[in-house]
Structure formats: C-alpha cells, structure tokens
Amino acid sequence: MGFYVPENVVTNDDLSKLMDTSDEWIRERTGIEQRRWVIPGEDSTSGMGVKAARIAIEKAGLKPNDIDFIIFATLSPDYYFPGPGVQVQEALGIDTIGALDVRNQCSGFVYALSVADQYIKTGMYNNILVIGSELHSGGLDKTTRGRGVTVIFGDGAGAAVVTASDDPNRGILSTHLHSEGKNAKELALIGPATSRWVDQIMAEHDEKDLSYYPYMNGNFVFKNAVTRFPEVIMEALNQNRLKPEDISLLVPHQANLRISQFIQKTMKLRDDQVYNNIMKYGNTTAASVPIALTEALENGRVKEGDIVCLAAFGSGFTWASALIRW
Ligand code: COA
C-alpha cells in the first residue's frame, strides 16, 4: 500500500476567508479540520496516483515492470477521455499492459479491488496495481453558493499492489457490490457530459450554469449512507460466518465523521475497531479507503491474521464492501 497527499494544507479557517462558513460549522457537521488541495497546475489526478503507486510498488518489493495490470478509480480524471490508467502505464514506464478505469466515485476503490481480486483468483494476472486518486479542488465552487459541497472534499491518492498468494488463509475473502441508479442525480456532476450537446453549451456560454459544479443532496446522501454501510458490512460478515466483534479494523470510506460514528454505534463496534482520518484529509472519494488503510498499516493498526473490512458508499448511488484476512 502507499498514499500521497499534496503538501498544501487548507484549514477550515482558510475556507471561511473564501466563503461564508466557519470552523465550528464544518467540524460539528463533518468532523473535518483540514484538507489538502493541490496548488493549481502543480499536480494532477494521474500524477498523485503515480506517486502513491511508486510507494506501493516499492513496499511490495517489486519493480514497475512486475505489474501486469492497472486499475484506476477516480471521478476526477485529468481528461474527459482517455482515463488516467494509461497515464500511469506511461509514467511508470511499464510495458504495454492493460489499464482499466473505474467510474464508481466513493465506492471506486472497493469496486476496483473486487476486479483485481477476480483476475488474481482466475490466474489471469499476478501483480495488479489498484489506484484511487482524486483532484477535487479544481472543480469545486469556492464561493458561499457551493459551501455545502466544497468544504467536504480534499485531494489525494492511495494505491495497492494486489498479488497472488499460495496461502489459502490470507487475502481477500469476499467483495460485495451494489448500485441504485434511481438516485443518480442526488450526488452528481451533470455539466461536462454527452447528455448535453457541446455546441449548445458553447452557444449558451452561461456563467450561471451551475451544472459544472458537483451537486449533493446532503441530507438524503447522509440518510442512505447510514443504512447502506451497515447493510453491506453485515453482508460481508454473514457470507464469511463472522460477527461485528470479529472485525479487527473497519476502514470505512471517509465521507463524514458523523457517518462513521453512526455506523460504529449501530454495529456496536469499539473505538479501536474503526479507522478515521477524515479530520486531516476531508473526503477524498476513491482515494479515501486506500489512504486510510495505508495510514492504519503505518500506525500499526493492522497485523497479520487480522480481519479488515473495507466499506464505501457514494454517488450512483453505489456501495460496496471487501473483507480481508491480512
Ligand atoms: N458553512 C456554513 N453553513 C452551511 C454550510 C457551510 N459549509 N453548508 C451549508 N450551510 C447551511 C445551509 O445553507 C443551511 O442553512 P439554512 O438552514 O439557513 O438553509 C444549514 O447550513 C443546514 O444545511 P444542511 O444542508 O441541512 O446541513 P446538514 O446538517 O445536512 O449538513 C452536510 C450538511 C453536507 C454536512 C451533511 O448533509 C452530510 O454530511 N451529508 C452527507 C455528505 C456526504 O457524506 N457526502 C459524501 C458522500 S460519499
């Protein structure tokens, strides 16, 4: 595992200079104290992904050319197309291996991991690089108009190398994926899309067109998240005949600290069973699970044999979990 976040720290007080908000409001509603935002032009989604990937590959004791497949999850690609997977292949100087882009927003990393897991289990690939990376700051409305969304999101990247193992008692035990497209527009960025004709957009040239900024029905997202998280975690536990008390560490997508606390309470988990770092990085969407998992590893919160549960919920809506015996 490896992660990378930009050096530029943006505190809640920094945001209150840009818009009508306060440290108190943001902390109370989300638990976020600061986030990292790329200095404009200094990095990119693919660039941060490559930095996280280099660390993960080195920690796995491999060289870039040992990687035989790339999976890149993001909602904020450098380009509309192609996706950033190919940019990683080029930047790491890897041979012409396959590169797949996953578009599942906050659940992106867990979805990507499930794909890697299946390719490994069928024997198709041996060392798969899975990346979640987001550059949100370039696309947020940094005025009071956008405060309900903008204060939540941060930039960063996390990466994992998923490798075949002969040990039947270790590894990814199961993954569980869900979606509910009827809620697609409750958390979405509609603007730059083929559903809107480009020549019409250019002709309108409307500065009041807010569809270029992310939209979020915060209350609705919150209510769905606190139901779906426990559901998909229980699905993973039931399939493996385990109980909440068997979880060594739950690494939930860092959507909002209040959501994590709600899950912890509902599932009667102890503090030491749940990892949170949203306070420092905000919500980094597809990057949040691999950033949190890497940090948990570095802090000695995961040891061999532990039952680690990853869970995510977000735009789509999509939600997912993965149960791992470390
Ligand atoms: N600073 C100050 N005031 C703000 C604000 C900000 N950053 N953002 C919104 N407000 C105001 C609103 O305008 C509203 O004012 P009003 O009552 O005068 O109309 C008030 O605060 C309450 O807004 P509301 O949107 O109802 O707040 P909330 O309690 O639902 O909290 C979220 C908003 C976004 C923190 C919360 O809904 C949430 O966390 N939802 C889930 C988000 C999430 O996890 N997204 C990622 C999905 S993976």
Residues whose N, C-alpha, C, O or C-beta is under 5 A from the ligand:
A	BS01	COA	D20 T21 S22 W25 R29 C106 R147 G148 V151 G218 N219 V221 F222 A255 N256 F313 G314
